[in-house]
Amino acid sequence: MYVTLRRTKGEIRQNYYFFAILNEEVSDDLVSNEGELKWFSLKQLDELEMPYTARYVMNHYCSIGQYSDKIYTGVANENEVIFLELPEF
């Protein structure tokens, strides 16, 4: 649903963010080599540590993205992440 770009430490970081509604039979035993995975409610977002663009993605998703089937791009600067809809043509 989201693709973000951020230039930091001499490199361009590109991140992909996906959201899904999982079936009830999905296991809670998640494993990843990217870090610790855990379930949390959207109400807990303000308490969580997360990368710069992730915070903006979650805020955008909670206010706009969860009500849309659009794909968004986000470009980060030192003050914010600016989101645009990514049209298909």
LOMARZA-259800 format. One record per residue (C-alpha): y, z, x. Coordinates in steps of 0.1 Angstrom, whole numbers, plus 2048, in hexadecimal, padded with zeros to 3 digits. Layout:
<atoms>
YZX
...
</atoms>
This chain:
<atoms>
800800800
81880681D
81D7F7840
837808856
847800877
857818890
8628128B3
85D8318C8
8558398ED
8578158F7
83E8088DD
83E7FB8BA
8288108A3
81A800884
80881586A
7F580C84B
7F482582E
7DB822812
7D78367F2
7B98377DB
7AA84A7BD
7878557C9
7688587B4
75D87B7AE
73D8767C1
75086F7E2
7468897FC
75F8A3808
7508A182B
76888983B
76687F860
78086D875
78786889A
7AD867890
7B088C88A
7A78A6870
7A289A84C
7A68B082E
7AF8AE809
7D08BC7FD
7E58B97DD
8058A57DD
8178C77D6
80E8D17FA
81F8B480B
83E8C7816
8278E0828
8158C683D
81D8B985F
81D893861
82A876875
84E86A86F
84584C85A
82A85E847
843877838
85985A82B
83A84781E
82E86680B
85186C7FC
8538477F1
8308487E3
8368677CF
85685A7C0
84F8347BD
82F8277CC
81683A7B7
824829798
8228067A7
8087ED7B3
8207DF7CD
81C7DF7F3
83A7ED806
8467E882A
85980483B
86F80085A
87982186B
89A82987C
8A684B888
8B3855866
89984784D
87E82E844
88B81182F
871803817
86F7E0808
8567D17F1
83F7B8803
83D79A7EC
8207827EC
82875D7ED
</atoms>
